[in-house]
Amino acid sequence: MRLRSGVAVRTPARSSALLRLPDESRVRLSAGSEVELSRAESRDVHLTVNKGRLSVEASHTARQGFMVEVAGLRVSVVGTVFTVERTKDGAAVAVAEGQVRVEAEGQPPRLVGPGERVELHAAKHTLNPRKMSKPDLRAIAELRAPVDEVPVSPPRPISARPALMTPDAVAAVAPTPQEPIGEAPAPEPAPPPANALAPVAAAGSTPTAPRPPWTRTTSSRPTPCRR
């Protein structure tokens, strides 16, 4: 779905949402999250994460800026793939591709590269480098999965070429019971066609043509006259 400026998006506890911004960037909002699109324009994007996790695949479109803000942590983006989350102590950002610029109050700006994670402790105003966590990797994988955007195509006619099956599909197919293999019975003779010829008579005999049912036989002997 495409969104515009001034829209807030919330996801329920067991569902995520895949969004497409006006600059063609893709945004995945994890389950139980909330993000506010302070600015969502083709040349300027500003997102504020109020709860949960947000993963971004920013496009390389020329623009004034692309910023994600969460709990005082500001992440500036230029054509990269990363994920941010609001934690109990503050916020965190992890990068899968490219680089992001991270700023926080009381800390000098720093760049975060691929495979790196930085955590902000809001109360202490500290930025601590970490390795990408399993939730980070899972969020990036969900972002790149195009399941929600694949259009539903009309059913195709059955092709003569067999379709490929995944292991899950193969496991779901139950074996079909087969008849025991034995000696096949002899085929029954087919009945003769209606226009088949009559059997040929024995040699030396003259075939007699059938008489019509309406003819009567006459005797060769003369009939005596009565007076």
N, C-alpha and C positions, 0 to 999 in steps of 0.2 A: 504494500500500500504506500502511496505517496502522501507526504505531510507538508504542512506549511507552518509559517512562524506563529507562535502563540499557542501551540497545541501541546498538551501534556498527555503522555501515554503511560498507562499502567497495565501490567500483566498479572494474571492470577497466579496462585502459588504453584500450579503444575503446568503452566503453559508459557511459551515464549512467543515473541513476535519479531518478524523480519520486516524492516522498513526500508524504503528507498527515498533518499532525500532529493531535493531539486537539482543538486549538483551531480547526481548519479552515484553518490556514495551509498553503500549498504550498511545498515545498522541492525544489529541483533540485540533485542532486549530480552534478557534472561527471565526465567520464571520468578515471580514475586518482586518485580523491579518497577521503578518509576523514573521517567525522564521527561524533562521539560525542554521543548524546542524554542528557546528564546529567540533565535534567528535561524530560519531554515530557507535560505535563498540560494540561487545558483552561484552567487559570487561571495556569499558570506554565511557561515554556519556557526552557531553557538548553541551547544547542548549542555544542560545542567542535570546531573544525575542526583536525584533526591533519595533513591533507595535502590539497593541491588546492584546489578552488573549490566554494563553496556559494552558491546563489542563493535568495532568500527572497521570497515574496509573503505578507506577514503579514496576517492577517485583522484586522478591527476589533472583535473580541470583547473585552469587558472582562476584564482579567486583572491579576495582580499585576506581571508583568513578562515581557519577551521579550528575551533576551540571546543574542548570538552572540560567542564568544570565540575568537580566533585569534592565537597567538604574542604574547600580552600585550596585544593590542588588544581592547577590549570595546565591543561595539556594542549599544546599547539601541534597541528598535524599538517603534513605535506605528503600526500600519496603514500600511505602506509597502512599496515594492518595491526591493530592493537586492541586491547580490552582494558576497561577501567571498572573498578568496583568501589562501592562504599563499604568500608569495614567498620567494626565496632570501635576501633581506635582512630579512624580517619578515612584514608583512601589508599588505593594502590593502582598502578598502571603496569601492564606487561605488554611487550612489543614482540610481534611475530615477524614482521617485515618492515624495512625502512627504519626511520628514526622519528622520535617525537621530542619536543622540547617541553620540559617540566619546570613549572614555577610554583613556589609556595612561599608564604610569608615567612620572613626571617631566613630564607635560604637562597643562595645564588642559583640562577637557572642552570639546568643540566640537560644533557642529551641522553636519551635511553634508546639503546639499539636492539637488534634482533636477539631474542632469547633472554632479555634482561627484564627484571621487575623491580620497581621502586615502590616502597611503602611509606606513606606519610602518617606520622603520629601527630594528630591535630593538637593535643594538649602540650606536647613537648616541642612542636614545630621542628621536627627532625625528618629527614629523608634517608631511608635505609635501603641499600641495594639488596636484592634477593634473586633467587632463581625462579624461573617460571614455575608455577604450581600446576598440579593436575587440573584443578578447575579452570585455570587460564587456558591450558591446552584444549580442554573440552569445549570451552566457549569459542575459541578460534575455529575449531572443527565444525561446530554448529553454525557459525557465521558463514563458512565457505560452502556449507551444504545447501544446494539450490532447491531443496524439496518444496518449500513454500511457494516458489515462483515458477515451477514447471507448469505450463498450461496443460489442461486436460484435453488430449487430442481425441478425435472420434475413433471408434474401434476400426481396426484395419481388417481387410479380408484375410482369411487364413491362407498362409503361403505354403508352397510345397516344401520349402526348406524348413527343417525342424528348428524350433526356437531354443536358444541357450537357456539353461536352468541353473540357478544358483544352488549352492549346497543346501540352503534352508528350504528351497522349493523342492529339491530332490527328497529331503528328509520328510517333507510333508505329504509326499505321494505314497499312498498305501499300495502294497503289491496286489495285483489282481489275481484271484484264484484261477488256475488253469485246469482244463479237463485232463484226466490221466491219458498218457500217450499209449495207444494200443493199435491193433491192426484195423485199418480202415475197412468198413463194410463195402462189399461189391456194389457198384451202382446198379439201380434197377433199370431194365431195358425201357427205352422210351416207347410210347405207343405210336403205331404207324400213323402217318398223316392221313387226313380225310381223303385226299386225292391220290392216294397210293394205288398202283395197279394191282389187279387181282392176281392170285398165284397162277403161275404158268401150268397148263395141263401136262399130264404125263406124255412122253414121247409116243407117237403113233396114234393118238386119239384126236378127234376133231373137237375143238371147243364149241360148246353149244351156247348160242347167244341167249340171254334171258328174255322170256316173253313178257309182254306187258300184262298187267293183271286184268285188263278189261277184254282180252281176246278169249274166244272159246274154241275148243277143238271140234272139228267136224269129222264124221265117219266117212270112209270111202265107200261103204255099202249103200245101195239105193234104198230108199224108204218105200214100202209097198203102198199102193193106192187103195183106198177104202171107198166102196160105193154105198 
